[in-house]
Amino acid sequence: MVIDFLMTATCRPSIVHKSLSSFSSMLVGSDFSSRVLYLNVDPVPVGCKCVKVLNVCKKFFGSVVCRTPKKPNFSVAQKWCFGSSKGKLVFNLQDDWTLLERVNLDKMSAFLLVKHRANESIAQARLPYRPNMSRSKMFLSPSLMLGEFCRSFAKTMVSNKNPEVQLKAQGRGRSCVYPVVRRSIVKDIGRKWLKAHGYTRDYGGPRRSAFVRWNNA
């Protein structure tokens, strides 16, 4: 089965390396060397060399399709990744999460497909990042998704609204959690870096849903 991998990233090669090191070793059966990664690297921090992130990803994946825009926009980045995918299933990585324990990709794939056959609205299986997280809302944290859903959703995405807000608007009941445990399986390692470097969310207006880029002005 073709499973594509997606990553929206900023120019933090050391963070990306930590993330991919954990997933390549702990996501059993992932075999990154035979997979395609669709990678968007936004130019944050200003003046960074996005090719450094690309070079890190090339060390792990057999093929990397990369987009390096001149201006950062989280929604545009996620829209491009979703829309560019080709696989029946899509693994949405993000660039700043680590996998804390072993997860079998084949079993996760089978779990999602069984859930989808039982309930056609199910389009995502998320790795739990906190013990009591919502079990049915859709998020952009590391997860396995139906490729057809991703490509269809990409066509509806707008550039001035946070992509996760847009995804959650798909409604409850479209996501499930794998494995079914009440503990954290993945960890966000990017927030500490952002805080240390003085980055805050740029909402671009009065609504929090308008967050599409980071700002350190």
N, C-alpha and C positions, 0 to 999 in steps of 0.2 A: 504494500500500500504506500502511495506517495504521501509523505508528510513534509510540508514546507515549514521552515522556521522563519520567524519575523523578529526584527529588533528595531525599535526607534531608540536612537542614542544621541547623547551629546558627546563632546570631545573630551572624554575621560578614559583614556586607554587602560589605565591601571584598574579602574573599576570594572570595565568591560572584561578584562582578562580574568579577574576574580570570578565574575559571574559565569563566564563560559567554562572556566576550569571546573567549577562546581557542577554545572549541568552536564558537561561532557563525561564526567566521572560518575555522577550519581543518578543520571537519567538512564537507566539500564535499557540497552537496545536502541539508543538514539543514534549511534554510529555517525557522528557529525561529518566524518570524512566522506560519506556518501550522500550527504544532504545538501540542499540549496538553502542559503540564508538570504532573505530580502532585508537589506540593511539601509536605514536612513540615518545619516549623521548630521544633526543640526549644528551650525557654527557657534557653539557656546562651550567655553568662554570665547569672547571676541579675540580674534587673532590666532586661534588654535589651528592645528593642522589635522584636518579630519582624516587624512590618509593614515594617520597613526592608528586610528580605530579600525579602519579597513584592514590594515596589515595584521592587527591582532586577530580579527575574525578569520582571515585567510589561513591562519595557523591551525584553526579548528575545523572549518568547513571545507568540503570538497569544491563548492562553488559559492561565490558571493556576488549577488546583484546589488549594487550600491548606488544610492542617491545622495548627493551632497548639495543641498540648496544654499543659496546666498543668504537667505533670511530664515531664522528659526520659526517654526510653527508646528506645534505638537499635533494638531488636528490634521494638517496637510500631510505630515509625516506618517501618521497612522493610516490615513486614507490611502496613501500611496502603497504602503506595505500590504494592507488588506486587499486592495485592488490588483496588486501585482502577483499575488499568490496563484498557484496553479494546482496545488495538491487537493486531494479529497479531504484531508485534514490539515490543519495549520496549528503550529505551536507558537504562541505569542510569548516571546521571552522577556522583553524590555531589557535595559542595559545594566540595571543596578539591583538585581536580586540574586541571591544564592540559594541553592537547593541544599537543605540540611540533612536529608536522609535519602536512601535509595528509593526510587520510584520506577516501576517497570512500564516503559512506554507502550509496549504491546498490550498489556493488561489495561492501561489507562485508555487506550484507543478502543479496545473492545467494550469497556465500561461505557464510554460516551456513545458508541453506536447502538448498544443495547438500550440505553436510556432514550436515545432519539427514536428508535423503532417503537418503543412503548409510548412515547409522547413526542410527537413531531416538533413541538415548540422548543424542545431542549437542543441547544446549539453549542454549549460550552461545558467543559469540565475543568474547574479551577483547583489549583493546589492551594490548600488552606494556609493563610498567613497569620491567622490568630485563632485561638480556640473556639470563640463563639461568633465567628463571622457569619454574615448572611448566607444562607444556603441556596438562594434562588436568584439573587440579583446578578447581573453581568458586570464584570470588572475587567480592567486591562492588566492586572497582575498576572504572573505566569500561568498559562492555561492552554488547554487543547481545545480547538474550535473546529466546527464544520467549515470547510473551505468555501462551499457554496454560500453559506450565510455571510462569511466575511466579505466576499466579492459583491454580494447584493447590498450589504450594509454600506460598503464603501461608496456606492453610487448615491447614497442619500446624505453623506456627511458634508458638513459645512465647515469653513475655515475659521470662523469667528466664535466657535463654541467648543468648550473642552470635549475631547473625544470620549472620555469616560462618562461624562454627563450624557452625551448623545447615546452611548451604548446602554447606559442604565435606563434611558427612556424607552428602550425596547420592551420594558415591563418585567415584572416578576415572573418567575416560573420558567425562564429560558436557560437557566444555568444550574449546574449541580457541582458538588465538591468531590474530589478524588485525591487521595484515599479518604474514606469516610471515617475520619478520626477527629478528635477534639484537641488538637495540638498544632503548633506551627510547623509546616513542612518547608516553607520558603521564608526568607528574611530580606527586608529592604536594607541595602547597604549604602544607598545613595544619599539619603537625607542628611547624614552626618557630614558628608563632603560638601553638600550645598550650604549647610549652615556655617561650616568652617570657612568657606570662600565667600560668604556674604550674599548668597543668592536668595531671593524671595520670589514668590509667584507674582507675575505681571498679569493682573486681571483685565487691563485695558479698558476698564469701565466699572460701573457700580455693581455689576453682577459677578458673583464668584464663578459662575458657569462660563465666563469669558476667558478663563485662564488657558492660554495656549503656548506660553513661553516663560522662561525664567529670566529674572532681571537682577543685576547687581549694581545698578546705578546709585 
